Amino acid sequence: MSEHEAVAAFVEEAGLFYERLGLSRTEGRVMGRLLSAPEDDADAPALCEALGVAKSSMSVSLRRLEQAGLVERFRRPGERRDRYRLAEDVFQRAFRAKMAEFDRFRALAERGLAAVGDDPRRRERLELMRDMYGFMADRFPDLLDEWDRVKKERGE
């Protein structure tokens, strides 16, 4: 398999991967392209051509990725066309945003506990849900702080 074919396969795999995480397949393919392209940014027409996507679909995808904080839009001095690149520390920022869901899962479990009353079997499942997400919410910030230290030691 040539490098071009391998990168194309990676971009398609990224599309499916990110789709499972809640993005559209096109948004996932854009992420894959920006991760694997030789240059670290691209304009919308270049992304349309590389991914075989309609201009309207690309516009929606780029807007959603920008709103989610995954890509940044910018212009080079003297150019009139917007360009897109992965946001600074995109993966850590995305993970921190996802961590807010831990509290929502915990709150959902609390509402479930209030709803089921004293039934021990149902309470056990909901308590496990509440406690696991509480554990994650408590521990993940420390892991991300440690990752910051590791990155700093690596010179990033």
C-alpha positions, 0 to 999 in steps of 0.5 A: 500500500502506498503512502497516499493509499495509507493516508486515505485509509486513515482519513476514512477510518478517522471519519468512522471513529469520530462518527461513533463519538458524535461528529458527522463522518465528514467532520471526522474525515476533516479531522483525519485529513488535518491530522495526517496531511503534510501541511498543518492547515488547509482551506475549504476548497482544498479539503473539499477536493481532498475528501470529495465533499460538496462545498455546502457539506464542508462549510457546515462541517468546518463551522461545527468543528470550529464551534466545538473548539476542534479546529481554528479558522485563520487567515494568512497575512495578505490572503483573502481565504480562510484557512483551518487547522487543528486547535491548539492542544485539541485533544486535551481541550476536547477531553476536558469538555467531555469531562463535564459529561461525568457530572451529567451522568452523576446527576442522571443517576441521582434522579434515577435513585430518587425515582426508584425508591428503596428497591435494592436491585435498581438502587445498586445499578444506579449507585454503581453508575453514580459512583463510577462517574464520580470517581472519574470526575475526581481522578481525570483532572489529576491525570490531565495535570500530569499530562501537562507536566509530561508535555512540558518535559517533552518540550511541547 
